Amino acid sequence: MEGIKDKVVVITGASSGLGEATARRLVKGGAKVVLGARRMDRLQALAKELGLDEQAVVKTDVTQRDQVEALVERAIQLHGRIDVMLNNAGVMPHSPLERLKVEEWDQMIDVNIKGVLYGIAAAMPHMTSQKSGQIINVSSVAGHKVGPGGAVYSATKHAVRVISEGLRQEVKPYNIRSTIISPGAVDTELPNSISENDVSEAIHDFYEQYAIPADSFARSVEFAMSQPEDVDINEILFRPTSQVL
């Protein structure tokens, strides 16, 4: 946990899955977390369990830029700085393109791409002023490859990788670090966003066979965060050992 203690970390999508697991691990390591998600009841229950101040949770829809800004501002109000921005919120409503689930395409673009950009926009002014910080964006194995039914999701996750690499190159004058984490099948609620019954059944079967605990992602965040300031872990790609694709 060296390098974690007292760092101020803002996490989107913190009410379940990867975000929740990361909050648990970082609080255990002494970090100061500020958590955002749409489901305030889940956030409040998590905050109580972790012994957080009730002000450390903020109702946040990442498709709304003002709400993401308010989440980051809460961290500044509580702790005077932001050390890590974890842009974790995401959705994965897979479907074949021919089914024309255009509203779901829009949702993935709004959450998976715009949500990340809004997180960067909210955190960057504070980090450039501090001349320090780290932005961690969540991509996916799907950002490296595409399969049937996953074209738009893969496109959004590839976009996160492209944005993150551009960010990495641009923030060098400010001593800011940039990390992309691309998980494979991890046990989260992500498959529940799939509305097509046949696709949902196939994905749930896949996750039941291969998925590993969400703490595997939290350990990756911990690893990237805990490096010395002169070490910038730019990308972590991991899968369950048994996952082929």
Phi, psi and omega in degrees: 000004179302134181091356181262321188305131176071001174290141179266117187239126175257129183235124171268158182061041190268002186276351180197175170056229185298317181295316179297314180298321180292319177302315180300313184293318184288323176298319177301327180273003176094009178285159176255109187255146172234123194247135178235143174188170179282330186268092184296327180298319178291318179297316181295321178296319179294316179300317179297316180297323184270357179074031180273154171300141181297340177282353183277004175237139184223128176296120188220118169257113188290351175280354179249109186302321182295329179287324177292320176298320180295325178297313180293320179298328177298318178299319179294318179297318184282323191233352176081000182194171170225123182263326182220132172248115179256102179274091191251334186303136180197159176227156186218057179281079180301146170188151175297144181302325184296344178276355170054050177277065189297321179297325178288325174300314180300319180298317179296319178296316183293316183279308190282331180255302182296323179300320177294316180297320179295324177295317177298314182297324180287322185275327189304313182302322179290319182289322178294324178292320180287337191062038176193162177143172179213131176249121180247117180251140183263114172259224183187160167307327178295344174282351179253342183208162181227144176229170180303133180089349185245019187300311184287319177300313179298322179297319180293322181284330172292322177300321178299320179295318180295314179300317183294322179290320175298319178300314182305316183288328187278335189264007181304321181296345185252007178062032179262138178260152182225127184229136172249131174242125184241095180278155166272219183286109179238142186290097177221183178273005185305317179297342180291347179278358181276124185265339181278120190301316183292320178292318180301316181298318181293317181292318179297321177298318179298314181293321178298327182280323191244334194300140177252164185298152181297338179296341176298323176290316181302323178293327177293318176299313180303316180299312182296319181292327192273000179289153174303156186300337181270008178243123183244102177282107189276328182206137174233122177242121180217153179224163164302144181304327184274354183280122181276310187276000000 
